[in-house]
Amino acid sequence: MPLKTVASCDVKRLEILSADGRLDKKLMPKVSNALLLTMYRLMFQIRKFDERAVLLQRSGRLGTYPMITGQEATQCVPPLCLQPSDWVVPTYRGGGVYFARGMSMRYALLYWAGDDRGTRFPEGNNDMIFSIPVGTHLTQVAGLAWGQAFKGQGGVALTYCGDGTSSKGDLHEALTFAGQFKLPAIYIIENNGWAISVPRSRQAASPTLAQKAWGYGVAGIQVDGNDALAVYAATASAVARARKGGGPTLIECETYRMGHHTTADDATRYRNEKDVETWRRKDPLARMRTFLTARALWDAAKEAALAEQTRTWIDVEVKAYEEHPAPNPLNMFADNYATAPRALIEQRAELEELLKFKGGARILTELPAAEGRFP
Amino acid sequence: MTIASKPAATQVLNLVSAVNQALDQALAKDSRVMLLGEDVGRNGGVFRATEGLWAKYGERRVVDTPLAEIGIMGSAIGLAVSGMRPVAEIQFDGFLPSVFDQVVCHLGRIRSRSRGRLSVPLVLRAPHGGLIHAPEHHSESPEAYFCHTPGIKVVIPSTPYDAKGLLLAAIEDPDPVVFFEPKLLYRSAKGEVPTGYYTLEIGKARVVKEGRDLTLLTWGAMTVTCERAAERLEREDGASIEIIDLRTLTPLDIDAVLGSVEKTGRCVIAHEAPNTGSWAAELSALIGERALLKLLAPVARVGGWDIRMPLFRLEPYYIPDADRIVLAARKTLNF
């Protein structure tokens, strides 16, 4: 018998706004001017926030911090296609996602300062804390989407992982479930080129990560992840399909990690500055600014005003973060169970005893009040 | 007649350099040895444990793998069964749980299931423990999960000398060895290390200091904390404290444990993991079973609380410090 082709995959790449700000009008999604300006404002503000966070870390005022610079479009735009009731699970490099969901960034700083009180997301949002062991959330997101399907109100779940994480078995199982149960899930692979020091080329041997979708009966597309309009169009269409019961989508956003892996890393050890320069010319903010300016939606005065407003906002957030009182050590015993078991009641008392041993009898009244639910 | 021998050449190294030197010498000595893990190649490991080895031995033997812990663990098992001597690195202790399926269901069972025909001579290296202000899931102490698993050995040095000698022994060992490296000590622990190749026997504890009144039984970075606690107890309480650094958790040096506890009659076990179901719990049970009538006080355990490791602002209140060990030791001494 002659060999027959029984399946093939046709991987498309979506680009709408080129690196120099030229627009493919045929592909332009329906987006209001107000939304275009929101995209730019979010990307601008989170970049400035990122820069300040690095400065705080470098001056010993913050712990290890994962920068998002270069990935603003991939992070800030997809949340704009969602409702607060849709589930969102970013990665640890997800400051832009949380910001676009309305998170008060003083808490993001608090988290990266090693304070458990930093995982505070806006009330009413279905935002979940990212997972630090990468990819372990991906099957959970299949479950979140499954739950949305049970509710039957058109809700979806959207999540992210990196190009490195796409090598983990977690994505395989997540897409297997999402495809099999036709779940309203959107998986964004934020391909920023690097898993710490290991380049994208050393992950899957396949030419794209988007094509993984075909193995699971999931829709897949590759997108220029530095093109906010393309990211928006791809996400909006995936969300719309998912809401109507059309099943999951895998979106590979090709972007670039402009900074180190985190402030604890030194990318100059393993990558070429020329490659970074190439990507600097594909900057997501610059091309959006060119585009908005050409549409007469933006000018130097507006840019200056936004910069000023952003500086003030960041100052307020940093001040609020730094004025947060130190946590009471007893906090760690709160909220481990709905009702604390006896062992924890005993151990908390033991910690109180230790605190008195360290700081004298008055220490318990001098510490800030314990927070959280206990027992 | 005495044979004149040149004193062995030594140099002062920190713990991570001792690990690096061991890996270097193992790669040089045995062509079956290879390293695999995330960022172990060009970047030299996130703690620089494999610094320089990729350039020296090439990317076929010092392998930057895709980001996939099960892939690292499972392929290391396959490589070992096929005759290689893989040294796999899992980048952080908190990323170890994903490899448990391979560890629990396969790593320690292949020798037995093949009735001795196959073996898995691999080393699984991972940084261990907290107190370096790291993000979440980067400060864990998962040794008990591994000690609970039959067929594997679990080693955790606390000095550069032990790190090098035990790592080389682990690489030579015919069975799988999980090798924990206390990350707090990577750069802070310094000591004389022979420059040449040497091995130390796996399964032997180290007497850090001798004493008469109480045994501090410990491992990993907590060894250093115990030394601080012992100084205070000797100065402030006039007690004579013995410290035993287990170095190997399984197979356990039970003779060293019982020998010390039977001498002092009092024992405090200090470690970083939550007490419930911990390796300290196993030690306490063994001491109770085998040395009950020599005990002058109940065996005390000082460990993490039975809650998850908090973010780093509160880690000094989670991981036992010298104060907690002193408190427990005083209660034991005054029982």
Chai-1 contact restraints between the chains, C-beta under 6 A:
chainA,res_idxA,chainB,res_idxB,connection_type,confidence,min_distance_angstrom,max_distance_angstrom,comment,restraint_id
A,G63,B,H133,contact,1.0,0.0,6.0,A-B,restraint_1
A,T64,B,P135,contact,1.0,0.0,6.0,A-B,restraint_2
A,G114,B,L311,contact,1.0,0.0,6.0,A-B,restraint_3
A,G114,B,F312,contact,1.0,0.0,6.0,A-B,restraint_4
A,G114,B,R313,contact,1.0,0.0,6.0,A-B,restraint_5
A,D115,B,L311,contact,1.0,0.0,6.0,A-B,restraint_6
A,D115,B,R313,contact,1.0,0.0,6.0,A-B,restraint_7
A,D116,B,P310,contact,1.0,0.0,6.0,A-B,restraint_8
A,D116,B,L311,contact,1.0,0.0,6.0,A-B,restraint_9
A,I132,B,E136,contact,1.0,0.0,6.0,A-B,restraint_10
A,I132,B,H137,contact,1.0,0.0,6.0,A-B,restraint_11
A,P133,B,F95,contact,1.0,0.0,6.0,A-B,restraint_12
A,P133,B,H137,contact,1.0,0.0,6.0,A-B,restraint_13
A,G164,B,L67,contact,1.0,0.0,6.0,A-B,restraint_14
A,S167,B,P66,contact,1.0,0.0,6.0,A-B,restraint_15
A,S167,B,L67,contact,1.0,0.0,6.0,A-B,restraint_16
A,S167,B,A68,contact,1.0,0.0,6.0,A-B,restraint_17
A,K168,B,A68,contact,1.0,0.0,6.0,A-B,restraint_18
A,G169,B,I70,contact,1.0,0.0,6.0,A-B,restraint_19
A,A195,B,L67,contact,1.0,0.0,6.0,A-B,restraint_20
A,I196,B,D39,contact,1.0,0.0,6.0,A-B,restraint_21
A,S197,B,D39,contact,1.0,0.0,6.0,A-B,restraint_22
A,S197,B,R42,contact,1.0,0.0,6.0,A-B,restraint_23
A,S197,B,N43,contact,1.0,0.0,6.0,A-B,restraint_24
A,V198,B,D64,contact,1.0,0.0,6.0,A-B,restraint_25
A,Q203,B,P66,contact,1.0,0.0,6.0,A-B,restraint_26
A,R269,B,N43,contact,1.0,0.0,6.0,A-B,restraint_27
A,Y270,B,R42,contact,1.0,0.0,6.0,A-B,restraint_28
A,Y270,B,N43,contact,1.0,0.0,6.0,A-B,restraint_29
A,P327,B,R313,contact,1.0,0.0,6.0,A-B,restraint_30
A,P329,B,L314,contact,1.0,0.0,6.0,A-B,restraint_31
A,P329,B,Y317,contact,1.0,0.0,6.0,A-B,restraint_32
A,M332,B,I307,contact,1.0,0.0,6.0,A-B,restraint_33
A,M332,B,P310,contact,1.0,0.0,6.0,A-B,restraint_34
A,M332,B,L314,contact,1.0,0.0,6.0,A-B,restraint_35
A,N336,B,I307,contact,1.0,0.0,6.0,A-B,restraint_36
A,A343,B,D306,contact,1.0,0.0,6.0,A-B,restraint_37
A,Q347,B,W305,contact,1.0,0.0,6.0,A-B,restraint_38
A,L354,B,R324,contact,1.0,0.0,6.0,A-B,restraint_39
A,F357,B,D323,contact,1.0,0.0,6.0,A-B,restraint_40
A,F357,B,L327,contact,1.0,0.0,6.0,A-B,restraint_41
A,K358,B,D323,contact,1.0,0.0,6.0,A-B,restraint_42
